[in-house]
C-alpha cells in the first residue's frame, strides 16, 4: 500500500502512524533524539533548527500534557508556536476540519500538530494538503481517536532502548484498556517492527479489540501469567467514563485484576521497567509504591518525550 | 414512437430468450420479437450489432434524496443517472426528509418523477412514523398512494414489540416489508467490520452477529406473522448461511445484496478512505466470497445499487464522521457484469439478478420482454471499457469507491415505456 507519510525518496513527510514505518526510519528518529536530551540540560535550551517556522498545535480534543510537550519541543527548536484549542466549538460554529486547515495554510503554517477525537483525522489533513499541492506543510499526529499516537510510541521505544539497549530478546507486556488505546496501537507496531520477540497484551475481553492477535501480540487475560518474565511493563490509561457501564463494573474490581502492585510486579524480571503514558490514575491502574518506585521510568518518559518530538519535527522540517 | 432494435443479442432471462433477433416496440409496449407485427413501419431503427438488448434494469434501492436533501442530489440528476445506467425502474427507500410516511409526500414524489419522463419510480413507504420505530404508519393510505412495500431504510426498530405489530399489521393486508437485518445495540456507534482493519485503524466495529441475531429474530417473526419479508443488504458469510437454511426450511422470503459488497471488503478502506464508508460495512474476504456464492446459487435473489449520493462536504471528514453511502445507479450494470465474468456466471443468470428477480420482489410488471410487456429496454455494449470518474457520472453524488476504476459495460440506449430516453 502507498505510504501516506513517506515521500518517493523514503523520507518522512508526515508522522501519522507507526504502522508501516520502516525500522531504519524509526531508528533514525530515536538516534536523532539522543543529542536533544542533553540540550535540555544546558543553560540555553535552544537550537535554531526551526527558526522562522510556524508550528500550529491544533488540538480538537483537550490535552494539557501532550500539547505542552509539543510546545516546548517546537520552542526549543526556535519555531514560532501557535496553540489552538479548538475543542468542539468550531465544528458547532459550522466550520469543517478542512476549512480550518485551509485558513491556517493561508496564514503560512509550516507544520500542524494535530490531536483529534476521530481516528484518521490527521490522515485526512495530510491527504488534503497533498491534493492542494501543499506538500511542504507537515502533519504530526498527536493522537487520533483510538488509532495512533506515534510520538508517544516513539518516546516509549526511546525509553525502552535507553534502559534495555536492544529490542531483540525483550518481553514487553501492555496492561489495561487496549480497545480504546492509541498508545497501545502505536507501540505494538513500533515494537514488532524493531524485532521484539514477545509483545503481550493483558486485559479483560471487554477492553480488547477482537482481532488484536492479528497485530502480532500474545493475549493474556490473567495478569500474573502475562507479567511473568517481562522486561518491560507498560500500563495503559483507563478513562473514568469506561467505569460502571458494560465495559467494567468498577475501578476497585479493575484494580484487583489488572492494577499493578509491587506483588504482581515481582513476577516480572528483577530489572523490569514500568512505564505509563500518563496521566496516571493511582489506585486504578497502578499503586503509588510502584509508580514512584525504583522500577518506574514514568518521569524519564516525559523528558525523553520532548527530545523525541524535537527529533520528529526537525526531521520533518528537513533540518 | 415505433422502435425497431435490430442485430442485437436479445437476452430476456425470465423467458429464457438468448438469441440475435430484432425487437419491435410500439405504443409503449413490446410489440414483437423476431418477426415484425403486421404493417410494421419503424419511426426509428437502432442497429445493435455487437450489443446486448435486455430488459431495463430494476434497482431495488436507489435514494433520490428528494424531498429534503436536494444539496446531495435532485430527482433531475438522479433520474438521468438511472437511465444512463440502464435502470428503468427503481424503488426508493423512505429515508428522505421528511420521511415517506404520509400519502401526500408519496404522491408528490411520484408526480415529480413522472413529469421527468425518465425511469419509473416506486416509493417504499416508511413502516413507522418518522422512521422512529415507535408507531406504525397508515400503510393502507400509503399503499394507495403508490408505495410498493414498507421499510425502515437504515433506521432501527429497537422495540421488538413494535416490530412484531408492524409485521402483523402488514401481513393482515399482504403488504411487503423490507428490512435490513442489524441489531441496533450491537451496531451502535460502529462504522466498520469487526476485523483486523477496524482493529488497526481504531475504528468502532460492527460484529457479524449484529446481522445474524437480527436475522434470527426476523425469521421467527416472519414465521409467526406470515409477513411477506424481504431482507435488504445482507453482508456476512453467516447471514447468507442462515438465509440458505431458512429458505430450505420452507420460509418464504427474499433477500438482496448491494453491488459493492460483491466486489469490496474492509481492506479496501486503506487509510481511512471515506468513500468505502457504507452501511452495512464492507466486511471480510470470507464474507465477500459467501455473498458472491449466495448470488450465484440463488440464495440471494437480487443485486441492487443501494445508490446513496452524498455531497463532497459530507465525505471529506474523518472516516467515522463522514456520511455513509456510495453512488451506484450507473455502476450497477458494469459491476454486475464484472461479477458474472469473475464468477463464471452466464449473462442471462447475471442479468436476472438486476431485471426479472427484482421486478418480482417489487411486484411490478417489468424486467422482461414478453409481447405486451412495458417496453423498458436497455441496450449495452459488454465490451466497451470506461473509467469511472467524476465527469463520467451523471449522478450528483460522485462518492464511489470505484473512482478511477476501469469497467466493462456501457449503456448505449435506454428505452422507457417505448420512448428512447438515453443514448450515448
Interface residues (C-beta under 8 A of the other chain):
Chain A: X1 X4 X19 X96 X97 X98 X116 X118 X119 X120 X121 X123 X124 X127 X128 X144 X145 X146 X147 X148 X182 X185 X209 X210 X211 X212 X214 X215
Chain B: X194 X195 X196 X198 X199 X200 X201 X202 X203 X204 X205 X207 X270 X271 X272 X274 X313 X316 X317 X318 X319 X320 X321
